[in-house]
Amino acid sequence: MMFAVAMTFIDQTIVAIATPDIVDELGLSTSGMQWVVNAYLLALAAFFALGGRLADLFGARRMVMIGTLVFVVSSVLCGCVPTGGFAQAWLIVFRATQGLGAALLFPAALAVVVAVFPVERRGRALALFFGISGALTALGPLLGGWLTDWTWRAIFWVNVPVALTALVLTYLARIPDRRRAERLDVAGAALIAVGMGLSVLGFQQAWSWGWDSAATWGCIAGGLLVLYGFVRYERGVQHPLVNLRIFRDKAFTADTAVLFFAMLAFVPLFFFASVYAQISLSASPNQAALFLLYFFAGFAIASQWGGRILDKRGARPALKLGSLLGALGFALWAGQMTDLSMHDQWPYAALAGAGIGFILAPASTDAVNRAIGASYGEVTGITQTVRNYAASIGLAVYGTILTHVTNDNVVNSLEARGLSPAASKGIARHVTESITGSGDARVPQGSGQAASVMRDAMNTIRMDFAEANQWVFYGMAIALGLAYLAALRHPGGRVTATPEGEQQQRDPAAEQHRV
């Protein structure tokens, strides 16, 4: 299962490194390339709940294999994109089907792991699952940089051997596959896909369209309205896509809230830390990827520790500890950013990573343990939908903060060097778009006072960008502080009894195989 989900984690970050090469060869527009990146995350958010429900109805093992096949075929087609007028549409479509494959695959893979391990051992098992698979996200930029030296198309083709290995191992494991004799809530699936898709699209495009755009708020408000209709509809369905009764469990609701606030920081971190390292610390893309390993050193260690705490004492202690450590780590990291030293920042990056590590596996595992009728696929679909939704909001909000603060800082720096307000604003806009769009601040073409001042001010601009990132990372610290408040609402205790319905799903052969 870890082989299977490895592809989905790596693909969240690997494409960003190859963006300049893809744009140059295929002649894509900036907005078109943004859609290539966003289409994957958009499909993930829209179809996770459906993927979890399908795992319950048709069997988790079967959905793992179907999702893996959809993902790898889409990956091959992304790598085979033809040059010419169809390139942009081709890439966007098959990046979206990649996201669909991941949405089918991930909840099913997690449901398989949960079904194999009894309640008292799930903490450690899922800590390993989330620790290793989560750390693979950091491998994306490193792998992307290495493969792009050969050809950017290899960032998609690398999924083929991983997928084949996952399919062979899944077949050899002979995982028992059980189905639920219930109907698929097609209308509910359509409503949540449209609602999640629209609202996530609004958050994703807020950076480009602007928060004052009618299109931005139309998508967000329209999506939330559809999601409200989804909730109302689900209450009257005999076999709903999402059984809303699960939210009556205070522990499940607290777990979900903690995950939401933690994911506001976790996924956006990859983008903002990487760009900060390249701009303010003058690091190469591969050095920027190594910079993230400080974070994952703390993350990997704390994930295992958090799993043990869950098994022995329940989720609440791990969630409280992780939220506090994460808030402290991100706040200290933010305060160190203007020193412009990569090596001086590693203790704070590791501390922030440890905070997230203590949260991710315990919150996800405790939520799954509280599944109604052992509907593991459905519950994992809910938690993963919440995680992706939070990531989209975090990227949009922090991206807006970064853009505006960077722009204001650069304008002030250029005006202090004698440029007129009009010239300063024009150059600042160019610099900000270059930094946030491609991770590369370029000096405008031409000569004269503006270009000369710009070249002289580059060191100052790097500091301006570092100061803007401080606001972002303080925002992440606040998100972890809110996670702590949510953790306080957790009633405590741990699930020790087998959830209702699980015994009916297990059989002697499966138990013998597990032993």
C-alpha positions as CSV (number, residue, x, y, z in Angstrom):
1,M,0.0,0.0,0.0
2,M,2.9,2.3,0.6
3,F,4.2,1.6,-2.9
4,A,0.8,2.5,-4.2
5,V,0.4,5.8,-2.4
6,A,4.0,6.8,-3.0
7,M,3.1,8.0,-6.5
8,T,0.3,10.2,-5.3
9,F,2.5,12.0,-2.7
10,I,5.5,12.5,-5.1
11,D,3.3,13.9,-7.8
12,Q,2.1,16.7,-5.5
13,T,5.5,18.4,-5.7
14,I,7.5,16.8,-8.5
15,V,5.9,18.9,-11.3
16,A,6.8,22.2,-9.8
17,I,10.6,21.7,-10.4
18,A,10.0,20.9,-14.1
19,T,7.7,23.8,-14.8
20,P,10.2,26.0,-16.7
21,D,11.2,23.1,-19.0
22,I,7.6,22.2,-19.7
23,V,6.7,25.8,-20.5
24,D,9.7,26.2,-22.8
25,E,9.2,23.0,-24.8
26,L,5.4,23.2,-25.1
27,G,5.0,26.9,-25.2
28,L,2.4,27.0,-22.5
29,S,1.0,30.2,-21.0
30,T,1.6,31.0,-17.4
31,S,-2.1,30.5,-16.6
32,G,-2.1,27.2,-18.6
33,M,0.8,25.9,-16.6
34,Q,-1.0,26.9,-13.4
35,W,-3.9,24.8,-14.5
36,V,-1.6,21.8,-15.2
37,V,-0.5,22.0,-11.5
38,N,-3.9,22.7,-10.1
39,A,-5.9,20.2,-12.1
40,Y,-4.3,17.3,-10.1
41,L,-5.2,18.9,-6.7
42,L,-8.6,19.9,-7.9
43,A,-9.5,16.3,-8.9
44,L,-8.1,15.0,-5.6
45,A,-10.4,17.3,-3.6
46,A,-13.5,16.6,-5.8
47,F,-13.3,12.8,-5.8
48,F,-11.8,11.7,-2.5
49,A,-15.2,11.2,-0.8
50,L,-16.3,9.1,-3.8
51,G,-13.1,7.1,-3.8
52,G,-13.7,6.2,-0.1
53,R,-17.3,5.1,-0.7
54,L,-16.4,3.0,-3.7
55,A,-13.8,1.2,-1.6
56,D,-16.6,0.2,0.8
57,L,-19.0,-0.9,-1.9
58,F,-16.7,-2.7,-4.3
59,G,-13.8,-3.7,-2.1
60,A,-10.7,-1.8,-1.1
61,R,-8.2,-4.1,-2.8
62,R,-10.1,-3.8,-6.1
63,M,-10.2,0.0,-5.9
64,V,-6.5,0.1,-5.1
65,M,-5.7,-1.7,-8.3
66,I,-8.2,0.3,-10.4
67,G,-6.9,3.6,-8.9
68,T,-3.3,2.5,-9.6
69,L,-4.1,1.7,-13.2
70,V,-5.9,5.0,-13.8
71,F,-3.0,6.8,-12.2
72,V,-0.2,5.2,-14.1
73,V,-2.0,5.2,-17.5
74,S,-2.6,9.0,-17.0
75,S,1.0,9.4,-16.0
76,V,2.2,7.8,-19.2
77,L,-0.1,9.9,-21.3
78,C,1.1,13.1,-19.5
79,G,4.7,12.1,-20.4
80,C,3.6,11.5,-24.1
81,V,2.0,14.9,-24.6
82,P,2.5,16.1,-28.2
83,T,3.9,19.5,-29.0
84,G,1.5,21.9,-30.6
85,G,-1.8,23.5,-30.0
86,F,-3.3,20.5,-28.1
87,A,-0.5,20.3,-25.6
88,Q,-2.0,22.5,-22.9
89,A,-5.5,20.8,-23.0
90,W,-3.8,17.4,-23.2
91,L,-1.8,17.9,-20.0
92,I,-4.6,19.5,-18.1
93,V,-7.0,16.6,-18.9
94,F,-4.6,13.8,-18.0
95,R,-3.3,15.6,-14.9
96,A,-7.0,15.7,-13.8
97,T,-7.4,11.9,-14.5
98,Q,-4.2,11.4,-12.5
99,G,-5.9,13.2,-9.6
100,L,-9.0,11.0,-10.1
101,G,-6.8,7.8,-9.9
102,A,-5.2,9.1,-6.7
103,A,-8.6,9.9,-5.2
104,L,-9.7,6.3,-5.9
105,L,-6.4,4.8,-4.7
106,F,-5.5,6.5,-1.5
107,P,-8.7,6.0,0.7
108,A,-8.8,2.3,-0.5
109,A,-5.1,1.8,0.4
110,L,-5.6,3.3,3.8
111,A,-8.7,1.1,4.4
112,V,-6.6,-2.0,3.5
113,V,-4.0,-1.1,6.2
114,V,-6.7,-0.4,8.7
115,A,-8.5,-3.7,8.0
116,V,-5.4,-5.8,8.4
117,F,-4.3,-4.4,11.8
118,P,-6.4,-4.7,14.9
119,V,-7.3,-1.5,16.8
120,E,-4.6,-1.9,19.4
121,R,-1.8,-2.0,16.8
122,R,-3.1,0.6,14.3
123,G,-1.3,3.6,15.8
124,R,2.1,2.2,15.0
125,A,1.1,0.8,11.7
126,L,-0.4,4.0,10.4
127,A,2.4,6.0,11.9
128,L,4.7,4.1,9.6
129,F,2.3,4.4,6.7
130,F,2.0,8.2,7.1
131,G,5.6,8.8,8.1
132,I,7.1,7.1,5.1
133,S,4.5,8.1,2.5
134,G,4.4,11.6,3.8
135,A,8.2,11.9,3.7
136,L,8.0,10.9,0.1
137,T,6.5,14.3,-0.7
138,A,9.9,15.8,0.0
139,L,11.4,13.4,-2.5
140,G,9.4,15.0,-5.3
141,P,11.6,18.1,-5.8
142,L,14.8,16.1,-5.5
143,L,13.6,13.4,-8.0
144,G,12.2,16.1,-10.3
145,G,15.4,18.0,-10.5
146,W,17.4,14.8,-11.3
147,L,15.0,13.5,-13.9
148,T,14.5,16.9,-15.6
149,D,18.2,16.9,-16.4
150,W,17.4,14.0,-18.7
151,T,13.9,15.0,-19.8
152,W,11.0,16.6,-18.0
153,R,8.7,13.8,-19.4
154,A,10.5,11.3,-17.1
155,I,8.8,12.9,-14.0
156,F,5.6,11.2,-15.2
157,W,7.2,8.0,-16.6
158,V,8.9,7.3,-13.3
159,N,5.5,6.3,-11.9
160,V,5.4,3.2,-14.2
161,P,7.9,1.0,-12.3
162,V,6.4,2.1,-9.0
163,A,2.9,1.3,-10.1
164,L,3.9,-2.1,-11.5
165,T,5.6,-3.0,-8.2
166,A,2.5,-1.9,-6.3
167,L,0.2,-4.0,-8.5
168,V,2.4,-7.1,-8.1
169,L,2.7,-6.7,-4.3
170,T,-1.1,-6.1,-4.0
171,Y,-1.7,-9.3,-6.0
172,L,0.8,-11.3,-3.9
173,A,-0.6,-10.1,-0.6
174,R,-4.0,-11.7,-1.3
175,I,-5.8,-9.1,0.7
176,P,-9.4,-10.2,1.4
177,D,-11.8,-8.1,-0.6
178,R,-15.3,-7.5,0.8
179,R,-18.2,-5.5,-0.6
180,R,-21.1,-3.8,1.0
181,A,-24.5,-4.7,-0.5
182,E,-25.6,-1.0,-0.8
183,R,-26.3,1.4,-3.6
184,L,-24.0,4.1,-4.7
185,D,-25.4,7.6,-3.9
186,V,-24.8,9.0,-7.4
187,A,-26.5,12.3,-6.7
188,G,-24.5,12.8,-3.5
189,A,-21.3,12.0,-5.4
190,A,-22.1,14.6,-8.0
191,L,-23.1,17.3,-5.5
192,I,-19.9,16.9,-3.4
193,A,-17.7,16.8,-6.5
194,V,-19.3,20.0,-7.9
195,G,-19.2,21.7,-4.5
196,M,-15.6,20.8,-3.6
197,G,-14.5,21.4,-7.2
198,L,-16.0,24.9,-7.4
199,S,-14.9,26.1,-3.9
200,V,-11.4,24.7,-4.3
201,L,-11.1,26.3,-7.8
202,G,-12.0,29.7,-6.2
203,F,-9.3,29.3,-3.6
204,Q,-6.8,28.1,-6.1
205,Q,-7.4,31.0,-8.5
206,A,-7.7,33.7,-5.9
207,W,-4.0,34.2,-6.3
208,S,-4.4,34.9,-10.0
209,W,-7.9,36.4,-10.2
210,G,-7.5,38.4,-7.0
211,W,-9.7,38.4,-3.9
212,D,-11.7,41.3,-5.3
213,S,-12.7,39.3,-8.4
214,A,-16.4,38.3,-8.8
215,A,-15.2,35.0,-10.3
216,T,-13.2,34.2,-7.1
217,W,-16.1,34.8,-4.8
218,G,-18.6,33.3,-7.2
219,C,-16.7,30.0,-7.2
220,I,-16.2,29.9,-3.5
221,A,-19.7,31.0,-2.5
222,G,-21.3,28.8,-5.2
223,G,-19.2,25.8,-4.1
224,L,-20.1,26.3,-0.4
225,L,-23.8,26.6,-1.4
226,V,-23.7,23.3,-3.3
227,L,-21.9,21.7,-0.3
228,Y,-24.7,22.9,2.0
229,G,-27.2,21.4,-0.4
230,F,-25.2,18.1,-0.3
231,V,-25.4,18.0,3.5
232,R,-29.2,18.6,3.4
233,Y,-29.6,15.9,0.7
234,E,-27.5,13.3,2.6
235,R,-29.7,13.5,5.7
236,G,-32.6,12.0,3.7
237,V,-30.8,9.2,1.8
238,Q,-31.0,5.6,2.9
239,H,-27.4,4.8,1.8
240,P,-25.6,8.2,1.8
241,L,-22.3,8.9,0.3
242,V,-21.2,10.3,3.6
243,N,-22.8,9.1,6.8
244,L,-23.1,12.4,8.7
245,R,-23.8,10.6,12.0
246,I,-20.1,10.2,12.3
247,F,-19.8,13.9,13.2
248,R,-21.9,13.2,16.3
249,D,-18.8,11.6,17.7
250,K,-16.9,14.5,19.5
251,A,-13.6,12.7,19.1
252,F,-14.0,12.3,15.4
253,T,-15.1,15.9,15.0
254,A,-12.0,17.1,17.0
255,D,-9.7,14.8,15.0
256,T,-11.1,16.3,11.8
257,A,-10.7,19.9,13.0
258,V,-7.1,19.3,14.1
259,L,-6.3,17.8,10.7
260,F,-7.9,20.8,9.0
261,F,-5.8,23.4,10.8
262,A,-2.6,21.3,10.6
263,M,-3.0,20.9,6.8
264,L,-3.3,24.7,6.4
265,A,0.4,24.6,7.1
266,F,1.7,21.2,6.0
267,V,1.0,21.1,2.3
268,P,1.6,24.9,1.6
269,L,5.0,24.5,3.4
270,F,6.5,22.7,0.4
271,F,5.9,25.6,-1.9
272,F,6.7,28.5,0.4
273,A,9.8,27.0,2.0
274,S,11.2,25.9,-1.4
275,V,10.7,29.3,-3.1
276,Y,12.1,31.1,0.0
277,A,15.2,28.9,-0.1
278,Q,15.7,29.7,-3.8
279,I,15.1,33.4,-3.7
280,S,16.2,34.6,-0.3
281,L,18.9,31.9,0.4
282,S,20.1,31.7,-3.3
283,A,19.7,27.9,-3.2
284,S,19.4,25.7,-6.3
285,P,16.2,23.7,-6.7
286,N,18.0,20.6,-5.4
287,Q,19.4,22.5,-2.4
288,A,15.9,23.8,-1.7
289,A,14.6,20.2,-1.7
290,L,17.4,19.3,0.8
291,F,16.3,22.2,2.9
292,L,12.9,20.5,3.3
293,L,14.6,17.4,4.7
294,Y,15.3,19.2,8.0
295,F,11.5,19.4,8.3
296,F,11.0,15.8,7.5
297,A,13.7,14.6,9.9
298,G,11.5,15.9,12.8
299,F,8.3,14.7,11.0
300,A,9.5,11.1,10.6
301,I,10.7,10.7,14.1
302,A,7.6,12.3,15.7
303,S,5.3,10.2,13.5
304,Q,6.5,7.0,15.0
305,W,6.4,8.4,18.5
306,G,2.9,9.7,18.0
307,G,1.7,6.3,16.9
308,R,3.0,4.8,20.1
309,I,1.3,7.5,22.2
310,L,-2.0,6.8,20.4
311,D,-1.8,3.0,21.1
312,K,-1.0,3.5,24.8
313,R,-2.9,6.7,25.8
314,G,-5.2,7.7,22.9
315,A,-5.0,10.6,20.4
316,R,-5.5,13.6,22.7
317,P,-2.0,13.8,24.3
318,A,-0.3,13.5,20.8
319,L,-2.6,16.1,19.3
320,K,-2.0,18.6,22.1
321,L,1.8,18.0,22.1
322,G,2.0,18.2,18.3
323,S,0.0,21.4,18.0
324,L,2.1,23.1,20.6
325,L,5.4,22.0,19.1
326,G,4.2,22.9,15.6
327,A,3.1,26.4,16.7
328,L,6.4,27.0,18.5
329,G,8.5,25.6,15.6
330,F,6.8,27.6,12.9
331,A,7.0,30.8,15.0
332,L,10.7,30.4,15.8
333,W,11.4,29.4,12.1
334,A,9.6,32.6,11.0
335,G,11.7,34.7,13.4
336,Q,15.0,33.2,12.0
337,M,14.2,33.7,8.3
338,T,15.7,37.2,8.0
339,D,19.1,35.9,9.1
340,L,19.3,34.3,5.6
341,S,21.2,31.2,6.8
342,M,19.9,27.8,5.8
343,H,21.9,25.9,8.4
344,D,20.9,28.1,11.3
345,Q,17.2,27.4,10.6
346,W,17.3,23.6,10.8
347,P,16.4,23.2,14.5
348,Y,13.2,25.2,14.0
349,A,12.3,23.4,10.7
350,A,12.8,20.1,12.5
351,L,10.6,21.3,15.5
352,A,7.8,22.4,13.1
353,G,8.1,19.0,11.3
354,A,7.9,17.2,14.7
355,G,4.7,19.0,15.5
356,I,3.0,18.0,12.3
357,G,4.3,14.4,12.7
358,F,2.7,14.1,16.2
359,I,-0.6,15.2,14.7
360,L,-1.0,13.5,11.3
361,A,-1.0,9.8,12.1
362,P,-2.7,9.9,15.5
363,A,-5.6,12.2,14.2
364,S,-6.1,10.2,11.1
365,T,-6.0,6.8,12.9
366,D,-8.2,7.9,15.7
367,A,-10.8,9.2,13.2
368,V,-10.7,5.9,11.3
369,N,-11.0,3.8,14.5
370,R,-14.3,5.6,15.2
371,A,-15.9,4.6,11.8
372,I,-19.5,3.7,11.9
373,G,-20.0,0.0,11.0
374,A,-16.3,-0.2,10.2
375,S,-16.8,1.9,7.0
376,Y,-13.1,2.6,6.8
377,G,-13.1,3.7,3.1
378,E,-15.9,6.3,3.8
379,V,-14.2,7.7,6.8
380,T,-10.8,8.0,5.1
381,G,-12.5,9.7,2.2
382,I,-13.9,12.3,4.6
383,T,-10.6,12.9,6.4
384,Q,-8.6,13.1,3.1
385,T,-11.2,15.5,1.6
386,V,-10.8,17.8,4.6
387,R,-7.0,17.7,4.3
388,N,-7.0,18.6,0.7
389,Y,-9.6,21.3,1.2
390,A,-7.5,22.9,3.9
391,A,-4.4,22.7,1.7
392,S,-6.2,24.6,-1.0
393,I,-7.3,27.3,1.4
394,G,-3.8,27.6,2.9
395,L,-2.1,28.0,-0.5
396,A,-4.6,30.7,-1.5
397,V,-4.5,32.7,1.8
398,Y,-0.7,32.5,2.3
399,G,-0.1,33.1,-1.4
400,T,-2.1,36.3,-1.2
401,I,-0.2,37.4,1.9
402,L,3.1,36.7,0.3
403,T,2.3,38.6,-2.9
404,H,1.0,41.7,-1.2
405,V,3.7,42.0,1.5
406,T,6.5,41.3,-1.1
407,N,5.1,43.9,-3.4
408,D,4.8,46.5,-0.7
409,N,8.4,45.8,0.6
410,V,9.9,46.0,-2.9
411,V,8.1,49.3,-3.6
412,N,9.5,50.8,-0.4
413,S,13.0,49.6,-1.1
414,L,13.0,51.0,-4.6
415,E,11.5,54.3,-3.6
416,A,14.2,54.6,-0.9
417,R,16.8,54.3,-3.6
418,G,15.4,57.2,-5.5
419,L,12.9,55.7,-8.0
420,S,9.6,57.4,-8.6
421,P,6.5,55.8,-7.1
422,A,5.1,54.8,-10.5
423,A,8.4,53.2,-11.6
424,S,8.8,51.4,-8.3
425,K,5.3,50.0,-8.4
426,G,5.8,48.7,-12.0
427,I,9.1,47.0,-11.2
428,A,7.7,45.6,-7.9
429,R,4.8,44.0,-9.7
430,H,7.2,42.4,-12.2
431,V,9.5,41.1,-9.5
432,T,6.6,39.7,-7.4
433,E,5.1,37.9,-10.4
434,S,8.5,36.5,-11.3
435,I,9.1,35.2,-7.8
436,T,5.7,33.8,-7.1
437,G,5.2,32.5,-10.6
438,S,8.5,30.7,-11.3
439,G,10.7,31.0,-8.3
440,D,13.1,33.3,-10.1
441,A,13.4,37.1,-9.7
442,R,14.7,38.5,-12.9
443,V,16.0,42.0,-13.7
444,P,13.8,43.8,-16.2
445,Q,15.2,44.0,-19.7
446,G,16.6,47.3,-20.9
447,S,18.9,50.0,-19.4
448,G,18.6,53.2,-17.6
449,Q,18.0,54.2,-14.0
450,A,15.3,51.6,-13.3
451,A,17.4,48.6,-14.4
452,S,20.5,49.9,-12.7
453,V,18.7,50.4,-9.4
454,M,17.0,47.0,-9.7
455,R,20.4,45.3,-10.2
456,D,21.8,47.1,-7.2
457,A,18.8,46.3,-5.0
458,M,18.7,42.5,-5.5
459,N,20.2,41.8,-2.1
460,T,17.6,44.1,-0.5
461,I,14.8,42.4,-2.5
462,R,15.9,39.0,-1.2
463,M,15.5,40.4,2.3
464,D,12.1,41.9,1.4
465,F,11.0,38.4,0.3
466,A,12.3,36.9,3.5
467,E,10.3,39.4,5.5
468,A,7.2,38.6,3.5
469,N,7.7,34.8,4.2
470,Q,7.9,35.6,7.9
471,W,4.2,36.7,7.7
472,V,3.4,33.4,6.0
473,F,5.2,31.2,8.6
474,Y,3.7,33.2,11.5
475,G,0.3,32.4,9.8
476,M,1.2,28.7,9.9
477,A,2.1,29.1,13.6
478,I,-1.4,30.6,14.2
479,A,-3.0,27.6,12.3
480,L,-1.2,25.2,14.6
481,G,-2.4,27.3,17.6
482,L,-6.0,26.8,16.4
483,A,-5.3,23.1,16.1
484,Y,-4.3,23.1,19.8
485,L,-7.7,24.7,20.7
486,A,-9.4,22.0,18.6
487,A,-7.3,19.3,20.4
488,L,-8.6,20.6,23.7
489,R,-12.1,19.7,22.6
490,H,-11.1,16.0,22.1
491,P,-12.8,14.0,24.9
492,G,-9.7,11.8,25.3
493,G,-9.5,8.0,25.8
494,R,-8.7,5.5,23.1
495,V,-10.7,3.0,21.1
496,T,-10.0,-0.4,22.5
497,A,-13.1,-2.3,21.4
498,T,-13.6,-3.5,17.8
499,P,-15.9,-1.0,16.0
500,E,-19.4,-2.1,15.3
501,G,-19.5,-4.2,12.2
502,E,-15.8,-5.0,12.0
503,Q,-16.2,-8.5,13.2
504,Q,-18.7,-9.2,10.5
505,Q,-16.2,-8.0,7.9
506,R,-13.3,-10.2,9.2
507,D,-13.2,-13.9,8.5
508,P,-11.0,-16.7,9.9
509,A,-8.9,-16.8,6.7
510,A,-8.2,-13.1,6.9
511,E,-7.3,-13.4,10.6
512,Q,-5.0,-16.3,9.9
513,H,-3.4,-14.3,7.0
514,R,-3.0,-11.3,9.3
515,V,-1.3,-13.4,12.0
